Amino acid sequence: NQYRSFLCQCRLYLNVNEAIYNTDYSRVAFIISLLEGPARDWVAPLVETDDALLYYFNAFLGRFGEAFEDPDRVQSAERTLRSLKQGSRSVAVYAAEFRRISGDTHWNEPAKMSQFRMGLSEVLKDELARSEPPPTLQNLMEMAIRLDVRLTERKLERKYGYSAPVYTAQSAQTTRNYSPYQQPQARNFSPY
């Protein structure tokens, strides 16, 4: 997953700055400049011998992917989803992770809904059982998040005797200031 995140960030940056990185070689060189650890070790012989691969962006990405991308991405995502649980974290955090991972599966909507529900805490499952099942995964997630916030508020009321504000994913959202002239920060790629 680090490979995909790294490559996604690089592609976005290169696309925004295509006037600067307008050759295959400059695009490959940019990516190489961010590599660390085993990834840097993998590319060192290519740079030292001025390998032709350095001059073909898509070919370089193909070989780079062969070395570092998860060859069983779909199966890995399915295994991860089957073991994913809400645990002690908020439903909003659980739902965000579920969305991220489920995007790599070929599961249909009902299968995703079933797995999402299975990963919820027992308390939330009981609360969801009191109402009609939502028609979509998005609706199910929204309902579960609302219930989780209300249950947390009620828990705080019992504990402190008043209604306290609850930290939610929406209140925690921050805007990212991104300039197309800045290189990605602290996101170098190392598969380990």
C-alpha positions as CSV (number, residue, x, y, z in Angstrom):
1,N,0.0,0.0,0.0
2,Q,3.0,2.3,0.6
3,Y,4.0,1.8,-3.0
4,R,0.6,2.9,-4.3
5,S,0.4,5.9,-2.0
6,F,3.9,7.0,-3.0
7,L,3.2,6.6,-6.7
8,C,-0.1,8.4,-6.5
9,Q,1.5,11.4,-4.8
10,C,4.3,11.4,-7.3
11,R,2.0,11.3,-10.3
12,L,-0.1,14.1,-8.9
13,Y,2.9,16.3,-8.3
14,L,4.4,15.5,-11.8
15,N,1.1,16.2,-13.5
16,V,0.8,19.6,-11.7
17,N,4.4,20.4,-12.6
18,E,4.5,18.9,-16.1
19,A,6.2,22.1,-17.5
20,I,9.2,21.3,-15.3
21,Y,9.1,17.5,-15.6
22,N,8.4,17.3,-19.3
23,T,10.6,14.4,-20.3
24,D,10.4,10.8,-19.3
25,Y,13.9,11.1,-17.9
26,S,13.1,14.1,-15.7
27,R,10.0,12.3,-14.4
28,V,11.9,9.1,-13.5
29,A,14.7,11.2,-11.9
30,F,12.2,13.0,-9.7
31,I,10.8,9.6,-8.5
32,I,14.3,8.2,-7.9
33,S,15.3,11.3,-5.9
34,L,12.6,10.4,-3.3
35,L,13.5,6.8,-2.9
36,E,15.0,5.4,0.3
37,G,16.1,2.1,1.7
38,P,15.6,-1.0,-0.4
39,A,13.9,1.0,-3.1
40,R,17.0,3.2,-3.5
41,D,19.2,0.1,-3.4
42,W,17.1,-1.4,-6.2
43,V,17.5,1.6,-8.4
44,A,21.2,2.3,-7.7
45,P,22.5,-0.1,-10.4
46,L,20.2,1.4,-13.0
47,V,21.5,4.9,-12.3
48,E,25.2,3.7,-12.1
49,T,24.9,2.1,-15.5
50,D,22.7,4.8,-17.1
51,D,20.2,2.0,-17.9
52,A,17.8,2.7,-20.8
53,L,14.9,2.2,-18.4
54,L,15.6,5.6,-16.9
55,Y,14.6,7.2,-20.2
56,Y,11.1,5.5,-20.4
57,F,8.7,6.6,-17.7
58,N,6.1,3.9,-18.1
59,A,8.6,1.1,-18.5
60,F,10.4,2.3,-15.3
61,L,7.1,2.3,-13.4
62,G,6.3,-1.2,-14.7
63,R,9.6,-2.5,-13.5
64,F,9.3,-0.6,-10.2
65,G,5.9,-2.0,-9.7
66,E,7.1,-5.6,-10.3
67,A,9.7,-5.0,-7.5
68,F,7.5,-3.3,-4.9
69,E,3.8,-3.6,-5.6
70,D,1.7,-6.2,-3.8
71,P,1.1,-8.9,-6.5
72,D,-2.0,-10.1,-4.6
73,R,-3.5,-6.7,-3.8
74,V,-7.1,-7.9,-4.2
75,Q,-6.6,-10.9,-2.0
76,S,-4.7,-8.9,0.6
77,A,-7.5,-6.3,0.7
78,E,-10.1,-9.1,1.2
79,R,-8.1,-10.7,4.0
80,T,-7.6,-7.3,5.7
81,L,-11.3,-6.5,5.4
82,R,-12.4,-9.8,6.9
83,S,-10.3,-9.1,10.0
84,L,-11.0,-5.4,10.2
85,K,-12.9,-4.4,13.4
86,Q,-14.1,-1.1,14.8
87,G,-12.5,-1.9,18.2
88,S,-12.3,1.1,20.5
89,R,-12.1,3.7,17.8
90,S,-14.9,5.8,16.4
91,V,-17.1,4.5,13.6
92,A,-15.9,7.4,11.5
93,V,-12.3,6.2,11.7
94,Y,-13.4,2.6,11.1
95,A,-15.5,3.6,8.1
96,A,-12.6,5.6,6.5
97,E,-10.3,2.6,6.8
98,F,-13.0,0.3,5.5
99,R,-13.6,2.5,2.4
100,R,-9.9,2.7,1.7
101,I,-9.4,-1.0,1.8
102,S,-12.6,-2.1,0.2
103,G,-11.7,-0.1,-2.9
104,D,-9.2,-2.8,-3.8
105,T,-11.8,-5.7,-3.6
106,H,-14.2,-6.8,-6.3
107,W,-17.0,-7.2,-3.7
108,N,-20.4,-6.0,-4.5
109,E,-22.4,-3.6,-2.4
110,P,-24.3,-6.2,-0.3
111,A,-21.0,-8.0,0.5
112,K,-19.3,-4.8,1.6
113,M,-22.4,-3.8,3.7
114,S,-22.4,-7.2,5.4
115,Q,-18.6,-7.1,6.2
116,F,-18.8,-3.5,7.4
117,R,-21.7,-4.4,9.8
118,M,-19.8,-7.4,11.1
119,G,-16.8,-5.3,12.0
120,L,-18.9,-2.9,14.1
121,S,-18.9,-3.1,17.9
122,E,-21.7,-5.2,19.4
123,V,-23.3,-2.1,20.9
124,L,-23.6,-0.5,17.4
125,K,-24.9,-3.7,15.9
126,D,-27.6,-3.8,18.5
127,E,-28.5,-0.1,17.8
128,L,-28.6,-0.8,14.0
129,A,-30.9,-3.7,14.6
130,R,-33.6,-1.4,15.9
131,S,-34.2,0.3,12.5
132,E,-34.7,-0.7,8.9
133,P,-31.5,-1.7,7.1
134,P,-30.1,1.2,5.0
135,P,-30.1,0.6,1.2
136,T,-26.5,1.4,0.5
137,L,-23.1,1.1,2.2
138,Q,-22.8,4.9,2.3
139,N,-26.2,5.1,4.1
140,L,-25.1,2.4,6.5
141,M,-21.9,4.1,7.3
142,E,-23.6,7.5,7.8
143,M,-26.2,5.8,10.1
144,A,-23.6,4.0,12.1
145,I,-21.5,7.2,12.5
146,R,-24.6,9.2,13.7
147,L,-25.4,6.4,16.2
148,D,-21.8,6.3,17.4
149,V,-21.8,10.0,18.0
150,R,-25.1,9.9,19.9
151,L,-23.9,7.0,22.1
152,T,-20.7,8.8,22.9
153,E,-22.6,11.9,23.8
154,R,-24.9,9.9,26.1
155,K,-21.9,8.2,27.7
156,L,-20.4,11.6,28.5
157,E,-23.7,12.9,29.9
158,R,-23.9,9.9,32.3
159,K,-20.2,10.4,33.2
160,Y,-20.2,14.2,33.6
161,G,-23.9,15.1,34.1
162,Y,-24.1,17.4,31.1
163,S,-23.8,17.2,27.3
164,A,-20.3,17.7,26.2
165,P,-19.1,18.3,22.6
166,V,-18.0,15.1,20.8
167,Y,-14.9,14.9,18.7
168,T,-16.1,13.7,15.2
169,A,-14.3,13.2,11.9
170,Q,-16.2,16.2,10.6
171,S,-14.9,18.5,13.3
172,A,-11.4,17.2,12.9
173,Q,-11.2,17.9,9.2
174,T,-8.4,20.3,8.3
175,T,-7.6,21.9,5.0
176,R,-4.3,21.1,3.4
177,N,-2.5,24.0,2.0
178,Y,-0.8,22.6,-1.1
179,S,1.2,24.6,-3.6
180,P,2.0,23.0,-6.9
181,Y,5.5,24.5,-6.5
182,Q,6.3,22.5,-3.4
183,Q,7.7,19.0,-3.5
184,P,5.8,16.3,-1.5
185,Q,7.1,16.5,2.1
186,A,8.2,13.5,4.2
187,R,6.6,11.0,2.0
188,N,9.7,9.3,0.5
189,F,9.2,5.7,-0.4
190,S,10.7,2.8,1.4
191,P,8.9,-0.5,1.3
192,Y,10.0,-1.3,4.9
